Amino acid sequence: MTARQKTWSGRSGRTAAEDLSMTPALRSADSSEPPSPTFVRTNLTRTQSNISTDERTPLLQSAGRSRIRIQSALESGKARLSRGHSFNNGSLRSSRHHSRAGSWGQRLVTALTPSESMRESKGSIPGDDRVWYDQFTSTDWVQDSIADAHRVKALRSRTDIRGRILAFFDGTQGWLLSALVGFLTATIAYLVDVSEAPVFDWKEGYCSTGFFISEKLCCPEGDRCPAWESWSNFIKIPHVSEQVVEFAIFVCLVVAFSTVSCLLTLTTKTVVPSTYHMSTLDENLAALARQPAETQDDGTASPRQMIDESESSPPMIYYSAAGSGVAEVRVILSGFVLHGFLGVKTLVIKTAALILSVASGLSLGKEGPFVHIATCVGNIACRLFSKYDKNDGKRREVLSAAAAAGVTVAFGAPIGGVLFCLEEVAYFFPAKTLFRTFFACITAALTLKFLNPYGTNKIVIFEVRYLTDWEFFEIGAFILVGMLGGAAGAVFIKASRSWARSFRKINVIKQYPLVEVMLVALLTGLVSYWNPLTKMPVAKLLFNLASPCDPKKPDEMNLCPSDIDEIFPVVSKLAVAFLIKGILTIITFGIKVPAGIYVPSMVVGGLGGRIIGHLVQWLVLRFPTSPVFGNCAAYVTGRSCITPGVYALIAAGSTMCGVTRLSVTLAIILFELTGSLDYVLPFSLAILVAKWTADLIEPLSIYDLLTNLNSYPFLNNKHKPVFTSTLADIVPRVRRERVIDISNSPLVPASTLRQKLEILHRAGEVDGGLPIIRDEVLVGLISAPDLEFSLDNLQDEADSLCLMTKVAIIDDSDNEGFIDPTDFSTYVNQAPLALDIRSPMDLVYECFVKLGLRYVCVTKDGRYAGLTHKKTFVKYMRELEEKEGHI
């Protein structure tokens, strides 16, 4: 029996283990609480306890001298374990940390070092540093804010010259990071733009003056020039026509580029062990449902049972470089942790794979992935400064600015980038973050202007100018375009959901994503080759659709009819392209390559809008004397005042609004693309109507759909449901193995704590925690990561007793700097936030959304009544939305 066991058994007349066995049986809970955040642990101070005592509280009240101490790590010659060695003591999680101590230069090297798949940028923690967040957990905004406040106070308390210099440098770090992120994001966008163009043109030939020169630079005049060589001139097959050879090479290169892009994407595969599963959510399509393990008679499970269950449970798999990444960025900015999703490996692979996927000619865009790439840059840059590296709350300020910079370089719209961040991805967006985001966007725009990736000295992907103003009677047509565009976006979401739940549920497609990519690429090559509108890049197609008809310029795409008889042939041509692009966009979205949905959705809408524009044009020319149209048809050339390109651009924005539910951002982006104040009103009006129509048909945006399909516990802060319930409706029942009862003794065997911790891990609640109660009253809470870290630091876990609350101790030891590793009170949150069980659900929603809490403790008449986790609340909201028919 250890000294601590003897001390406490002498006080109470029985061992601490016997004390624990006499605790009242508590009921059980399906959900638990998450870990506390980043704060620096301080040395244990032996102060007079302020805990109320009575005859039932045997807290060292008898006279005498006591020494609570076990042999230190230095005395035993055994180094103290860091949290990374947790598996040595039976933890289900493996070591994955490395040292992060060192100078700023060492941080620079570390920032450029690829991270492992199961960590975001977290290093190993020295003895007095805080534990980093685990995979698939949510950050604790409140504790991160408290930690930063203590850091700032300690920094400002220094009045010497060096302290003032450090304080000044600390204040400039945010601006330095914003400028660095903007510059690097624009540089990467430039590399993608200049690399993608020649690779795209390789499908039809190459430039004889330079293999890496695009057709546009090879033939500046616009038409095919002698310097451009088709593959049929280089590859000749007897008895086979040149057109068949070019068609075969075109299809083969489409499939080849797509295949290589997919193979690169598959290297970012991340396997999340079953212990990280979000057991409170049940919509994950990638994993099977788990059956709860059988428990022992006392309601607990042995570690062997837990390990057996974790090994039999299927893991969750995701590919961090696939898709656009905007939905995941939004979830990350809300406080959800996805390790490896913003790492160096993801950045490099997604950039390379994006070049190939766009160059393949698939119906996808590079604008969405630019947001993910920019956020990766922001996350990596945060590693240069510990202020942002060790505080996930502060880190997300930089990530918000980075996401906005991604939209800036994608569309050449710095103001649109700021609004995109504010409207779509940012969760907490204070004024300070707004200004730094704007600074990052301006820096990215200036860098892009200097690099000139498009060769036009412009930063926008395309620029159109409308010289004629719109007529008043066109308002009805603009509203119709908005309605049809919003409906098309909503239908696209429904079709994408049906496609994901039907075709992608086939075993071969689900197990081998490369098969789907090759099939989609083959279909795209076979179909798109014969139509010039579907064969060209999506950005160039959108530019041609939105461009006004100018009699002085050649009509390369034959989209400008010169008289009324030529309108319907143009409409037929556009209708075929609309059908092909619409189907290809639906089946392409979601394949395992970097793929954005912004420009493809705008192209589909632009094709439909151009059709409507030509129909209105035909109507005006068919009834030229109608008083409604006025003098609109008084053109001797057969043309009218109608500009079909305007309808195309309005429909493009409306369709993108129906898909993404962006509103103000889209109006500003369209304005920045056209530079015309005259058309701001039609753009805004159509987008408003489009959003109303899309919300009526399909309440979910494309990002909401992806969030639901991947079971991310994202709590939407923009759509608050109507609550009529109270907190009691979602509070799980209390279970004895999910609480720490110190009614009889503040000492708890470490083996018991380990067992309780493993129960949380088995349930997938790695961000859970254990409430500490005394006489059924909540007196504290210790998070699962802190508890695991503390247990891993014990040298003899089997025989150790752990102190779970501060007590008055008289220690005659001469070693004042000694920290007792069995004293867990420094890890205990002495004031966990608690709400009464009768609290309205609106209050619970505001606590989770506005405060960024990870869990809420529940009391009833002053006594502990349970704990509600953020994931449990998200599940409740999902069920509520399903009942209301919103999902």
N, C-alpha and C positions, 0 to 999 in steps of 0.2 A: 504494500500500500504506500502510495506516494505521500510526501509531506502534506500536500494540499488535501488529499483524501483523509489523512489522519486529523488534520485541523478541523475539517467540517464534520467528520463523523463524531469528533469529540464534542462539538457544540450541540449537535442535534440528537446525539445518541444513536444515530444510524448513518449509513453511508449515503452519499449523494445519489447513487444509483437507486437505493431504496426510496429516497425522497421522490425521485422522479416517477417511480412506479406507483406512487400514491397520488399523483396528480389526477384531477378529475378528467374523465373521458370527454373529449371534445368531439363535436361532429366534424364532418369532412367537407372539403372544398374541391371543386374540379379545377379551379384556377388559382393562381398564386401571384405574388407580387414580384416586381422586377428589381434589378440591381440598382444600387445607388450610384451616382456619377463620380466625376473626377474631383477629388479633393485630396489635398496632401495630408497624410496621416501625421499626427503630432505625437510626441511622447506621452506616455501615460502619466498623468499627474494624480498623485494620491491626495485628494482633497476630501473634506468632510462630506459625507453623503447627504444629499437632500431628499432621500427617499423616505417617505412616511413609513413608520414602523409601528407595529402592534404586536400582540402576543403571538400572532401567526407568522411573524417575519423574523427568523433567526439570523440576523445580519451582524455577526461579530459584536454583540452587545455586552458580552461579559468582559470582565477585566482581564488584563494580561497583554502580552506582546505577541504579535503574530507576524510571520514572514511568509508571504505567498511568493514562492520563487522556485523555478526549476533551473537546471543547468543551462547556461547560455550556449549559443552556437560557437562562440569563440573558445569557451572553456573546453567544450567537447571536441573541438577541432573539426566539427562538421559544419559545412557552410549552410546557411539558411536557404531554404528553397524559395525560388521565385514562383510566380503564378504559372509560369510556363511548364513547370514540372508536375502539374496537377495529377497526371495519370499515375504517378508513382504511388499515390495513396488511394488508388482505386477510382479516380475520376474517369468519367466517360470521355473526356476531352483530351486531346493530345497536345503536346508542346508545339508552339508555333511562333515564339517570340525570339527576338534577338536584341542585343543591347543597343540602346539609343542614346547612351550618354556620349558626350563629346562636344567638340566645338562646332561653330556654324559651318565650317568647311566640311566637317564629317557629316553634318546633316545634309549638305549639298550632295555628297556622294551617296548617302542613304536614300535621298529623294529620287535619285536616278537609278536605284537598284530595283529590279522587278520584285514585286511582292508575291508571297505565296497565295494560293487560291483561297485560303481560309482566313486571310486577314486583310484589313483595309489599309492600314498604314501604321499599325500599332506595334510597338516594340515591347521588349521585355521590360519588366518593371523592377528597378532596384528596390531595396528593402523598404524605403519610405515613400515610394511613388504609388500612384493609384492604378488599379486594374483597368484595362481597356475593355470596351464593350465586345460582347461575343457576337457570333453570327446569328442573324435573324432575331435580333433584339431591338428594342427602341431606346433611344437616348433619353436621358432625364434632363430636360431643359432647365428646371429649377436648380438642381444641384450643380449643373455646369455654370449657371449664372452666379451661384454663390461662390464656386471655386474661383471664377475669374475676378469676382469682387475682392476676395482675399488676396489674390495675386496683385491686383492693382493697388490695393491699400498698402501692401508690403513694399511695393515699388515706389509709391509716392511718399512713404514715410522717410525715405532717404533724402537728406537735405544737402549732401555733399555734391561736388561738381560731377563726379562720376554717376551718382544717382540721378541727377537731373538729365545728364546725357542719355542714360538708359531709359528714363521716362520719355524723353523726346523721341528716341528711336522706337520705343514701344508704340507711341502714337502714330508713327509714320509707317509701321509695318503693313497696316491694312491698305494704304495707298500704294505702297510698293508692290504688294501682291496683286492689286487690281490692275496696275499698269503692266506687270509681268504677264498676267493671265491674258490680258487683251492682246499684247504683242505676240505671245506664243500661239494663241488661238488663230490669229490672222495669218501667221507664218505657216501653220499646219494647213489651214484652208487654202492658202496659195499653192502649197505643194500638191494637195489633192486636185485642185482645179487644173493646174498645168500638166499633171500626170494623167489625169483621166481622159482629157481630150484626145491625145494621139492614140491611146490604147483603144478608145471607142472607135476611132476611124480605121484601126487595123482590120476590122471585120470586112471592110470593103477594099482595102488596098494599103499602100504606103507611099510616102513621099521619097522620090528618088534623090533629092538633095539632102535628106536627113531622115533616118528611120524614126526618130523620136519627135518629128515635127507633125503637127496636126494638119488636117486638110485645109483648115481656115488659114493657117499661116503659110502653108505650101502654095495655096492658090488664093491670094488676097482679093482677087476680082470677084470671087464668089462661084464661078463655074469651074468645072473640071479643066485643069490645065495640063500641058504635056509633062510637067514635073510629077504629077500624080499617077502612079502605076496601079492598075487593078490587078488582082490576083490571077485573073484569067490570062493576063499577059505573061505572067511568070510561071504559071502551072497550066500546062496543056495536056489534055487527055484525048486520045484519038476517039473519034466518033461521038464525042460529047461536046455539046454546045458551050460557049463561054458563059452564058447565063446560068446554066446548070452548075458549072464549076463554081462560079461566084456564089450561087445560092448554097451549095454544099459547104463551102468554106465559111460562109456567114453563119450558118447554123452550127457548125462544129466549133467555131470560136465563141459563139454565144454560150454553148454548153461548157466549153473549156474554161472560160473566164468565170462562169458561175460556179463551176465545180471547185476550182482553186480557191475562190472566195469562201465557199462553204467549208472546205477543208481547213482553211486558216481559222475560220470562226469556231469550228469544232474543237480547236486546241484550247479555247478558253472555257472548256467544260468545267463546271464547278459542281461537285457532289456534296450535298449537305447531308450529314448523317442523320439518322432517324431521331437522335436525341435533340436535334435542333428544330424538329418539326413544330409548327404552330398547332398544337393540339386543340386550340380553341376555335380554329377555322377548319372547315371541311370541304372547301371548294377547290383544293389543289388537284389539278388534272394530272400532275406528274407523279403522284404518290398514291398508294393504296391506303385505305383506312386501317388504322391499327386497333387491335383489340387490347383492352386494358389487361395488365398482368394480374395473375392471381395473387392475392395478398395473404399474408400469414394471419393467424388468429388475432393478433394484436393490431391488425390494420396496416401493417407495414410490409414491405417486400425486401427480400434479401438482395445484396448486391449481385449475386449470381443470377437471380431472376431478372434483374434489370438489364444486365449485360446480354443475357440470352435474348431478351425481347428486342433490345436495340439492334442486335445482329440480325434478327429475323425481319425487322421492319424495313421496307423498301426505302431507299434514300430519295431525296428530291434533287433534281438535276436542272441546272439552267446554264445558258451560254451567255456570258457577259458581253460578247461582241456582237450578238445577233440583234436584229431589229434596229429600231431607232434609238432606244434607250431613254426616251423622254419620260415614259411612264415610270421607269425605275428611278430616274433622277428626281422626279416629283416625290416618289415615296421616300427616297433618301433624304431629301430636304425637309420632309415632315418629321424626321427623326428616326427613321428605320435604318438599320445597319445591314448592308449587303457587302460582305468582305470580297475584295478582289474586283468588284464591279467598276471601281474608279482607279485601278492600279496601272502601273507602267505597261505591263503585259497587255492589258486590255486596250490601252491607248495605241500601242504600236500595231497590234494585230488588227484592230478595228480600222485604223487609218489605211493599212495596206489592203485589207479585204474590201474596204469601201471603194477604193479606186477600181478594183476588178469588178465588183458588183454593178457599179454605175456604168462602167465601160462595157459590160456585157449587153446592155440594152434592155434589161428587165424593167418592168414598170415600177420603178422605185426612184427615190431621190436621195440626195446627199445632205439635205438641209436638216432633217431630224437628227441623223448621226452627228452632225456638227455640234449639236447641243450636248450630246453625251461626250464627245471628244473634248470639248471645251471644259466640261465639268471634271473630266479626268485630269486635264492640265491644272485646274484649280486645286484639286485634291493633292496632286503631287507637289505643287508649289507650296502648299501649306506645310509640308514637311521641313521647309527651310527655317521656320520660326516655331519655336515650342509653344508660343502663345496660341497658335492655331492648331498645331499638331497634336497637342495633348488636351484639347477641349473641343469636343464635337459640336457644341453649340456655336462657338466662335468659328469653327471650320465652315459651318453651313452658311455663314455670311459671305465667305469667299466663294463658295459653290454657287450661291444665288447669282453673284456678279458674273461668274464664269458661264453659267447657263445663258444669261442675257447676251454675253459676248458671242456665244455660238450662234444665236439668231442674227446678231449683227453681221457676222461674216457670211451667213447663209443667204440673206436677202439684201445685204448692204443697207440695212435699216437700223441705225443705232437707237432711235427713239422707239421703234417697234420692238427692239430687243429688250429695252427696259420695261415696256408695258407687258411683253410676253412673260418676263420673270414675275412681274407683279400679279398678272392675271392668271397664270397657269401653274408655274412650278413652285414659286416661293410660298412657304408656310408662315414664317415670321419675317416681316419685312419692315423694320423700323426705318425712320428717316435717314439715319446714318448709313444703312445698307443701300437705300435708294440712291444717295449721292455717289457712293463708291461704285455702285452698279453702272450708273451713268458715266462715270469716269472710265471704267473698264470698256464700255461700249465705244466711247469716243476714241480711246486708245486703239482699239481693234479696227475701227473705221479708218483712222489715219494711217495705220500700218498697211491696211489693205489698199488704200489709195496710193501709197508709195510703191507697193509691190506691183500693182496693176495686173492682176491675174487674167483679166478678160481682154487686155489689149485695147481697151476703149477709154482708159483714164477715168473710168467710173467704178464705183464700188458695188453697184446693184447688179444682179444677175442678168437683167435686161432692163431696158429703159424705153418707154413708149411716150409719145407726145401727141395729145389730141388737140388739134388746132381749132376745131369747131365745138361750139357749146351744145348742150343737150336742149331738147325742146320740152315744153311743159307736158305735152300729151304722152311723152315717153315714161312718165312716172309710173303709170299703170303697168307698162312692160317691165320696168325695173323691179316692181313689186312681184310680178309674176316670176321673173328670173330668180329673185330671192327665195320665193316659195319652192320652186323646183330645185334650186341648188341645195337648200336645207333638207328637202325630202330625199334628194339623191345621197347626201351625206348620211342621213339616218338609215336609209336602205343599205348603204355600204356597210355600216356597223352590224346590222342584222345579218347580212350575207356573210360577213367575216366570222361572226359567231357561229352561224350554221356550218360554214366550211370547216372551222376549227373542231367542231363537235361531231362532224361526220367523217370527212375524208381523213383528217389527221388522227382520228381514233383507230384507223386501220393499223394493225400490228406492225406491218413492214414500214409504213410511213412513220409511225411513232418511234420505232426502234432505230431506224436508219434515216435520219433527216436528209442525208445526201441524196437519197432516192427522190424525195420530193423536189429538191432543188433542181436536179437534172431533168425531171419530167417537166417542171414549169419552164425551165430554160429551153428545152426542146420545143415545147408548144409555142413559146414566145418567138423563137427563131423561125419556125415554120409559118407562123401566121403574119408576123409583123414585116417580113421581108417584102411582101408583095404590095404593101400599102405605104406610100411615101410619108404619110402623116404619122404612122406608128413606128416607122423605121428610124426616124431621127431622134436625137436626145430630147428628153422631156422638157428641159428648160428652153431649148430652141423652138420646140413645138409650141410651147406656151407663148413665147415671144411672137411667133408668126400668127397665132390666133388672136392675140391682143393688139397687134399692129393695125393702124388705120390704112385704108386703101388710098394710095397716092398714085394718080395717073402718071406722074413724072418718074416713078420708080418701077422697075420690072416686078412682075408678080410671079415669083418663083414657084409658089405652091398652088397657084391657080385658085385662090380663095377670094378674088375680087371680081365679081361679075360686072360686065360693062353694060348689060341691059337686062331687062326683066326676064328674058328667056333663058339666061344663063344662071339664074338663081337656084332653080331646083336641082340641076346637076351638081352644083356646089353643095347644096344641102344633103343630097344623097351621099356624096363623098364624105362629108363630115359625119353623117349618121353611121356609116360603116365603121369609121375610125372610133366613134363614140362607143359603139358596141364592143369592138375589139379591146379598146383600152379599159373599158369598165370591167370586163370579165378578167382580163389579165391582172388588173390592179387588185381585184378581190382575191384571186388565187395566189398572187405574189406576196401579199401582206402576211407576215408571220413566218415566212421561210427562214431558215437559219443562215442568213447572210445579213450584213449591215444594210438596212433599208429604211428609208424615210417615207412618210405618207403625205407630206405637205404638198410638194409639187405634183406628184401623180394625181392626187385628188383635185388639185387646181386644173390640171390638164383635162381630166374627165369633165369637170364643170365648164372649162373653157370651150370644149367641143360642143357641149350642149348649149352654152350661151351663144356661141357663134351661129348655131342653127336658128335659135330664136331671133337673133339680130337680123339674119337674112330673111326670115319670114316676115318680120316687121317691115323690112325694106321692101319686100314684095308687096305687102299690103299697102304701103304708101304709094308705090308706083302703079299698083292696080287701081287705086282710087285717088288719082292725083288732085281732083277738084274737091275732095271732101273738105268741109270747113274745119274738121278736127285737125287735119294735117297742115292746113294753111298753105304756105309756099314751099313746104318741105320737098315736094317732088318737082319743083320747077328747075330741073337741070336738063339741058339739051343733050348731055351725054348719056342720059338714061340713069344716072346715079341719083341718089337722094341725099338728104341731110342726115340720114341714119348712118351711124358708124358701127358696123357689126363688131369691131374689135372692143368697143366699150362694153357691149353685152357679154362678150367672152370673158373680159377681165372681171366684170361684176359677178358673173356666174362662177368663175374660178374662186373668187373670195367667198361666195355664198356656200359653195360645196365644201370648201375647206372649213368654213364655220360649222357646217352640219357635221363634219367628221370630228373636229377638235373642240368645238364650242367656244373658240376664241371669238371675241367681238371687237372691242376697241383696238386691240393689237392688229387685227386684220385690216381694219379701216386705215390705220396709220401706215401699215406696210404697203397697202395699195397706193396710198397717197405718195409715199416715198418712191414707189416704182414709176409713177406717172409724173410726179412733180406738178400736178395741176390742181389748184384749189377749186376749179369749176366742178370737178367730179367727186369731191369729197362727200357732198350730200347724196348723190346716187349710191356711192359705195356704202355709206353708213346706213341708208335706208334699206338697201337690199340685205345687208348683213343682219340688221335687226329682225327683219322678216324671216330670214333663214334660220336664225337661232330659235325664234318662237316656233317655227314649223318643225325643226328637228327635235326640239324638246317635247313637242306634242306626239311625235311619232316614236321616238326612242330617247328615253330620259338620259341614257348613259352616253358619254363621249367615248372616243376610241381609247383614251387613256384609262377611263373608268373600267372599260371592258377588259383591258389587259391586266389591270390591278385585280379585278375579281377573278379572272381565270388563273392568275398566279397566286391567289390567296395572300396577297400582301396586306398586312393589317393597317391599311391606310384609312385614317379618320378624316373624312372630307370636311374641311372647314368652310367651304363655300355653299354647301347645301345642308341646311339644318332641318331635319324632319320634325314633324309635329308630335310631341311627346304628351302622353296622358298618363304615364305610369310614374312610379317612384323607384328609388334605388333598390328597394326590397325585391323587385321583380328579377333582378339579375345577380343578386348576391348569392354566391354558392354557400352551402352549409359548411360549417367549420369542421375540420378533421383534426384529430389529435396529433397525427404525424406531420401536420402542416403548421404547427405552432410550437413555440418554445415556452413552456410553463415554468416560471421561477417562483411560484407561490411558496414553496417550501425551502428552496435553496437557489441562490444565484449561480451555483456551479452546475454545469451540465456536462456529462461525459462526452468526450470528443467523438467516440464511436456512435453515440446517439445522434449527434449533429451530422456526422457523415451519412448516416442512414437517411436522415430527413433530407439532406441535400441530394442524395441519389434518387429519392422519390421525386423531387422536383425535376431532375434531369430526365428521369424516365418519362415523365409527362411532357417533356419538351419545353419546360419552363426554365430555360437557362437564364432568363432575365427575371426570374421569380424571386421570392424572398420568404422569410419566416418571421411572422409577428412574434413579439415577446410579450407575454401577459403575466400579470401577477394578480391572483384572486379575480380572474376574468376581466381585469382592467388592462387595456393596452398601454404598455409602458415603453415600447420601442419596437424597432424592426431592423433586421439585418438582411442585407441582400444576398442572393445566392453567390455572385462572384466574390463578394467580400468574405463570405463564409468559407468558400473554397480556398481562397488565398490564405486565410487565417489557419485553416486546417492543414494546408500543405506546408506551413512553416513550423508545424509541430514536429519534434523529433521522435516522440513516443506517443503516437496518436491513440494507441489502444488503452494506455493507462492514464491519459491526461484528462484533467477536469478543466473546463473552460469557464471563465468568469464572464457573464453576459450582461452585467450592469455595474455601474460604479458603486463602490462601497468604501466605507471609512477603514483604512488600513494603517496600522502602525508598523513601519518597517525599519528595523535597526541596521539594515544593510548599509555598508559604506559605498556601494556602487550606485550612486544616484542616477547615472545615465543608463542603467540597465532597463531594458524593455522586456517585460514578461510576455513571451509569445502565447501564453495561455489566457492572457487578458484580452478578450474580444470586445470589451466595452467601447474601445475607440472606434470600432467599425459599426457600432450600433447607432442607428438614427433615433435619437432620443425624442424627436417630435415629428413622427410621420403624420402626413395630412390625413384627417379622418372626417367623414361626413356621417350624419345620423341616417339610419336606415330609412327614415321617412322623407329624406330629401327628394325633391322633385327631379326628374330625369334631365330637365333643362339645366339645372345646376351642375349635374354630373358631366353633361356635355361641355359646358363652359370650362369646367376644371380641366378636362382632358385636352380641349382645343386651345384655350387661351393660356393655360399654365404649362402645357406640354408634359403633364404628369404621365408616369408609366403605370401607376396603380393608385387606388384610393382605398384606405382602410375604412371600415364601416363599424359604427357603434350603435348600440341600442340602450337607451337609458343609462348612458355612461359606461356600458360594458362592451367588450369586444364582441362583434357579431359577424365578422367575416372580412373578406378582402376582394375587391373587384379589379381585375387587370384591364389594361387598355385594350388588349386583344379580345377579351370577353365583351367589352362594350362595343367594339367594332362588329363582332359577330351578332350582337343584339341589333345593331343598326342595320346590318345586312338582312337579317330575318324580317325586320320591320319594313324595309324597302321591298322585300319579296312579297310580303302580304299586301302592300299597297300597289304592287304590280310595276315597280320601277326597275326591276331586274328581270 
